Amino acid sequence: MAETGTLRKTALNAVHRAAKSKMVDFGGWDMPVDCCGLTAEHMAVRTAVGVFDVSHMGDIQLRGPGSLAAVQKLCMNDASKLQVGQAHYSAMLYPNGTFVDDVVLHKLSDNDYLIVINAGTREKDVQWVRSQIGSMPGVHVNDFSDYYTQIAIQGPRAAETLQKLTPVDLSPIKNYWFTWGQVCGLHNVMIARTGYTGEDGFEIYIPSDEPTSARVWGEVLEAGKEFGILACGLGARNTLRLEAAMALYGHEISDTINVFEAGLGRYAKLDKGDFVGRDALLAIQNEGGPKRKLVGLEMIERGIGRDGYPVFSLNGERLGEITSGSPSPFLKKNIALAYVPVDYSALDTELAVEIRGQMVKAKVVPTPFYKRPKKSL
């Protein structure tokens, strides 16, 4: 990875620019937001296959005989349950139970873990990890964020697309598991059945030099050509994860939102022993739980609830605001996620969103808004 001006760029930056993708500043990175039209990209992932450059994500390795103890202190999920080759969703918390970041933790071996972190929080996360486990024995922290080009191949035809490029049989790899093998002639590539779209898919980790990254990107696009593969940007990634009601740091989770408010309590294993934030979560639980809750909203009346728009009760009381909102390309509805008091969080509760000075009706609906059909290679 390199820097251009004040913006960082991935090893695929020149490829995106040559393809005339629309580029934006995303968390300090020069990233494609739109490659060939958000709706087309979104629908390609829902119905066939799309490919994303997610190399801006960060990667922290914890290695050594003390690595499990370090991970258990840092993260709220129970890493002792992971098998080698397995991953799970988790989060690093502040002592008050709010989010440093949400992460995906991979168990590489018994004394080796990889924490995949968000792009906009990379430096903060690395510093946090070092500050929390600096005095713990037998663990080495390595920031491998710039080592990998991370490519996400997502959609119902993702497995068929990637299978053309690897001798590794992909069919036994279950969701949130990974293996190592040859991809596009490269050896020792991590192949993970993970993603951030609500679809089946894989993320591959290859060396981040520009020629190799460009070659693999091109071969993925060629392999998916018969299925209608599209290169996809951050815009489609956002609408896809919103339909799947997957949290985004700075929106549904942050240092002002706790785990129970975000509806992620199932990942906080309070019985595993101590971890940063556990005492605060136990206190919240003992006090009767959170006072507000993340809910899904569907607009009843005409209007699009965008990020930051205020949410009201029907009698005019301001309740909160939308954290993420957009038209849903697949569902053909206007949807949103918002924090509201628990008393207003029941399904079918009617609320109002203020859109350009007008009160527009919405109702609380189940999440995720979209759930993929079960089937794949």
C-alpha positions in Angstrom: 0.0 0.0 0.0 1.1 3.5 -0.6 0.0 7.1 0.0 -1.0 9.6 -2.6 -1.1 13.2 -1.3 -2.9 12.8 2.0 -4.8 9.7 0.9 -3.6 6.1 1.1 -4.2 3.8 -1.8 -4.4 0.1 -2.2 -2.3 -1.9 -4.6 -5.3 -1.9 -6.9 -5.7 1.9 -7.0 -4.3 2.2 -10.6 -6.7 -0.6 -11.8 -9.7 1.3 -10.4 -8.6 4.5 -11.9 -7.9 2.9 -15.3 -11.4 1.5 -15.2 -12.8 5.0 -14.6 -14.3 4.0 -11.2 -15.6 7.0 -9.2 -13.1 7.4 -6.4 -13.8 9.0 -2.9 -12.0 9.6 0.3 -13.1 6.7 2.6 -11.4 6.8 6.0 -8.3 8.4 4.6 -8.2 5.9 1.6 -8.7 6.7 -2.1 -11.3 4.0 -2.8 -13.9 3.2 -5.5 -17.4 4.1 -4.5 -19.0 3.3 -7.8 -17.4 1.1 -10.5 -20.3 0.6 -13.0 -23.4 1.8 -11.2 -24.5 1.1 -7.7 -27.7 -0.7 -8.5 -26.1 -2.9 -11.1 -23.3 -3.8 -8.8 -25.7 -4.5 -5.9 -27.9 -6.7 -8.1 -24.9 -8.6 -9.5 -23.9 -9.6 -5.9 -27.5 -10.6 -5.0 -28.1 -12.6 -8.1 -24.7 -13.7 -9.5 -21.3 -12.5 -8.3 -19.4 -9.3 -7.7 -15.8 -8.5 -6.7 -14.6 -5.9 -4.2 -11.2 -4.5 -3.3 -11.2 -4.5 0.5 -7.5 -4.1 1.0 -8.0 -1.0 3.1 -9.0 -3.3 6.0 -6.4 -3.8 8.7 -4.8 -7.1 9.9 -3.3 -7.6 13.3 -1.5 -10.8 14.2 -1.2 -12.1 17.7 1.4 -14.9 18.0 3.0 -16.9 20.7 2.0 -19.0 23.7 0.2 -16.1 25.3 -1.8 -15.3 22.2 -5.1 -17.0 23.3 -5.0 -15.2 26.7 -4.4 -11.9 24.9 -7.3 -12.5 22.4 -9.6 -13.5 25.3 -8.8 -10.2 27.1 -9.1 -8.1 24.0 -12.3 -9.5 22.4 -15.8 -10.2 23.7 -16.4 -13.5 21.9 -14.9 -16.8 23.2 -11.9 -17.6 21.1 -11.2 -20.8 23.1 -14.1 -22.4 21.2 -12.4 -21.8 17.8 -10.8 -24.6 15.9 -7.7 -24.1 13.7 -9.1 -22.8 10.4 -12.2 -21.2 11.9 -13.2 -17.6 12.3 -15.8 -15.7 14.2 -17.3 -12.2 14.6 -16.3 -10.4 17.7 -15.5 -6.9 19.0 -12.9 -5.0 21.0 -14.6 -2.9 23.7 -13.7 0.0 25.9 -14.0 -0.5 29.7 -17.5 1.1 29.5 -18.8 -1.6 27.1 -18.8 0.6 24.0 -16.9 -0.3 20.8 -13.2 0.2 19.9 -14.1 -1.8 16.8 -15.9 -4.8 15.5 -13.6 -7.5 14.1 -13.4 -10.9 12.5 -11.0 -13.2 14.4 -9.2 -16.1 12.6 -7.5 -18.9 14.4 -4.4 -19.6 12.2 -2.9 -22.2 14.7 -3.0 -22.9 18.4 -0.7 -19.9 19.1 -1.5 -17.7 16.1 -4.5 -15.4 15.6 -5.4 -12.8 12.9 -7.7 -10.0 13.8 -9.2 -8.3 10.8 -10.1 -4.7 11.7 -11.8 -1.7 9.9 -10.0 0.7 7.7 -10.9 3.9 9.4 -9.8 2.7 12.8 -6.6 0.9 11.9 -4.1 3.1 13.8 -6.4 3.4 16.8 -7.0 -0.3 16.9 -3.3 -1.2 16.7 -2.5 1.2 19.4 -5.3 -0.1 21.5 -4.1 -3.7 21.1 -0.6 -2.8 22.0 -1.7 -0.8 25.1 -3.9 -3.5 26.4 -1.5 -6.5 26.0 1.9 -4.8 26.2 2.7 -6.3 29.5 1.2 -9.8 28.8 3.9 -12.5 28.5 4.4 -14.7 25.5 2.5 -12.7 22.8 3.9 -10.8 19.9 1.8 -8.2 18.1 2.4 -7.6 14.3 0.6 -5.1 12.2 0.2 -6.9 8.8 -2.3 -4.3 7.4 0.0 -3.3 4.5 1.0 -6.8 3.7 -2.2 -8.1 2.1 -4.3 -7.2 -0.9 -7.7 -8.5 0.3 -10.2 -9.3 -2.5 -13.8 -10.2 -1.7 -15.7 -12.4 -4.2 -19.4 -12.3 -3.2 -22.7 -13.7 -4.4 -24.4 -17.0 -5.2 -21.9 -17.7 -8.1 -18.9 -16.7 -6.0 -17.8 -20.3 -5.3 -18.1 -21.2 -8.9 -16.0 -18.2 -9.9 -13.2 -18.8 -7.4 -13.2 -22.5 -8.0 -11.9 -21.9 -11.5 -8.8 -20.2 -10.1 -7.8 -22.7 -7.4 -7.2 -26.5 -7.1 -8.5 -26.3 -3.5 -11.9 -27.9 -3.3 -14.0 -25.0 -1.9 -17.2 -27.0 -1.2 -16.1 -28.3 2.3 -15.2 -24.8 3.5 -18.1 -23.7 5.7 -19.2 -20.2 6.5 -16.6 -18.4 8.7 -14.0 -21.1 8.0 -10.8 -20.7 6.0 -8.0 -22.7 4.5 -4.7 -22.1 2.7 -3.9 -23.0 -0.9 -3.0 -22.0 -4.4 -5.0 -19.2 -6.1 -4.1 -17.8 -9.5 -0.8 -19.6 -9.3 0.1 -18.0 -6.0 1.0 -20.3 -3.1 -0.1 -20.1 0.5 -3.1 -17.8 -0.1 -5.6 -17.6 2.7 -9.1 -18.4 1.4 -11.8 -17.4 3.9 -15.6 -18.0 3.5 -16.4 -14.6 4.9 -17.8 -11.3 3.6 -19.9 -8.2 4.4 -22.7 -8.4 1.9 -25.2 -10.9 3.3 -24.3 -13.3 0.5 -22.2 -16.4 0.3 -18.7 -15.5 -0.7 -15.0 -15.7 -0.1 -12.2 -13.3 0.8 -8.7 -14.0 -0.4 -5.5 -12.6 1.0 -2.6 -12.2 -1.5 0.7 -10.2 -1.4 0.0 -6.5 -1.9 2.4 -5.7 -4.7 0.7 -3.9 -7.6 1.5 -6.3 -10.5 0.4 -9.4 -8.6 -2.8 -7.7 -7.3 -3.7 -6.4 -10.7 -3.2 -9.8 -12.3 -5.3 -11.6 -9.8 -8.1 -9.0 -10.0 -8.2 -9.4 -13.7 -8.3 -13.2 -13.5 -11.2 -13.1 -11.0 -13.1 -10.8 -13.4 -12.4 -13.2 -16.3 -13.4 -16.3 -14.3 -16.8 -14.7 -13.4 -17.5 -13.3 -16.8 -19.9 -16.1 -17.8 -21.9 -15.3 -14.6 -22.1 -11.6 -15.3 -19.5 -10.6 -12.6 -19.1 -6.9 -11.9 -16.4 -4.9 -10.1 -18.1 -3.3 -7.1 -17.4 -0.2 -5.0 -18.1 0.9 -1.5 -21.6 2.2 -2.4 -22.9 -1.3 -3.3 -21.0 -2.7 -0.3 -22.9 -0.3 1.9 -26.4 -1.0 0.5 -25.7 -4.8 0.6 -24.6 -4.8 4.2 -27.6 -2.5 5.1 -30.1 -5.0 3.6 -28.3 -7.7 5.7 -28.4 -5.3 8.7 -24.7 -5.7 9.3 -23.2 -3.0 11.6 -20.8 -0.3 10.3 -18.4 1.4 12.6 -19.3 5.0 13.1 -22.9 4.3 12.3 -24.5 1.3 14.2 -21.5 0.9 16.5 -19.1 3.5 18.0 -17.4 4.5 21.2 -20.8 5.9 22.3 -22.9 2.8 21.7 -22.7 -0.3 23.9 -23.0 -4.0 22.8 -26.6 -4.5 24.1 -27.9 -1.4 22.4 -26.4 -2.6 19.1 -28.2 -5.9 19.5 -24.9 -7.8 19.5 -25.1 -9.2 23.0 -25.1 -12.8 21.6 -21.4 -12.4 20.7 -20.4 -11.1 24.1 -19.6 -14.3 26.1 -19.9 -13.0 29.6 -19.3 -16.5 31.1 -15.8 -17.0 29.5 -13.9 -15.0 32.1 -12.7 -11.4 32.2 -12.3 -9.2 29.2 -12.2 -5.5 28.6 -15.7 -4.2 28.9 -17.2 -7.2 30.7 -17.9 -5.5 34.0 -19.8 -2.7 32.3 -21.9 -5.2 30.3 -22.7 -7.1 33.4 -23.8 -3.8 35.1 -26.0 -2.9 32.2 -27.5 -6.4 32.3 -28.1 -6.1 36.1 -29.8 -2.7 35.7 -32.4 -4.2 33.4 -30.7 -3.9 30.0 -30.2 -1.1 27.5 -32.6 1.9 27.4 -32.4 2.2 23.6 -32.3 -0.3 20.8 -31.2 -0.6 17.2 -34.3 -1.2 15.0 -35.0 -1.7 11.4 -37.3 0.8 9.7 -39.3 0.6 6.5 -40.7 3.8 5.1 -44.5 3.6 4.8 -44.9 6.9 3.1 -42.9 8.3 0.2 -39.4 9.4 1.2 -35.9 8.1 1.8 -34.6 8.1 5.4 -30.9 9.0 5.1 -28.0 8.7 7.6 -28.5 11.3 10.4 -32.1 12.1 9.8 -34.1 12.5 13.1 -36.7 9.9 14.2 -39.8 11.0 16.1 -42.8 9.4 17.7 -46.1 10.1 16.0 -46.9 12.7 18.8 -43.8 14.6 17.9 -41.3 13.4 20.5 -37.7 13.2 19.1 -36.5 9.6 19.8 -33.2 9.3 18.0 -31.8 9.3 14.5 -31.1 7.1 11.6 -27.6 5.5 11.6 -27.9 4.1 8.0 -30.6 4.6 5.5 -31.0 4.1 1.7 -33.3 2.7 -0.9 -32.9 -1.1 -1.1 -32.1 -2.1 -4.7 -33.1 -5.7 -4.2 -36.2 -5.3 -2.0 -37.4 -2.1 -3.8 -38.2 -0.4 -0.5 -36.7 2.5 1.5 -35.1 1.0 4.6 -33.1 2.3 7.5 -31.5 1.4 10.8 -32.1 3.7 13.8 -31.7 3.9 17.6 -34.9 4.4 19.5 -36.0 4.0 23.1 -36.9 0.4 23.9 -40.6 1.4 24.4 -40.7 2.3 20.7 -38.8 -0.8 19.4 -41.7 -3.3 19.0 -42.3 -4.7 15.5 -44.9 -2.7 13.6 -44.6 0.4 15.8 -45.2 3.4 13.6 -42.7 6.3 13.8 -41.9 9.4 11.8 -38.7 10.4 10.0 -38.0 14.1 9.4 -37.1 14.4 5.7 -36.4 18.0 4.5 -38.7 19.4 7.1 -41.6 16.9 6.5 -42.6 14.1 8.9 -42.7 10.9 6.9 -44.2 7.7 8.4 -42.1 4.6 8.9 -42.6 1.4 10.8 -40.4 -1.0 12.8 -39.7 -4.2 10.9 -37.7 -7.3 11.5 -34.0 -7.4 10.6 -32.2 -8.4 8.6 -34.2 -6.9 5.9 -32.8 -9.5 3.5 -31.7 -13.1 4.2 -30.0 -15.1 1.5 -31.5 -18.4 0.4 -29.5 -21.4 1.7 -27.6 -23.0 -1.2 -24.1 -22.9 -2.6 -21.4 -25.1 -4.1 
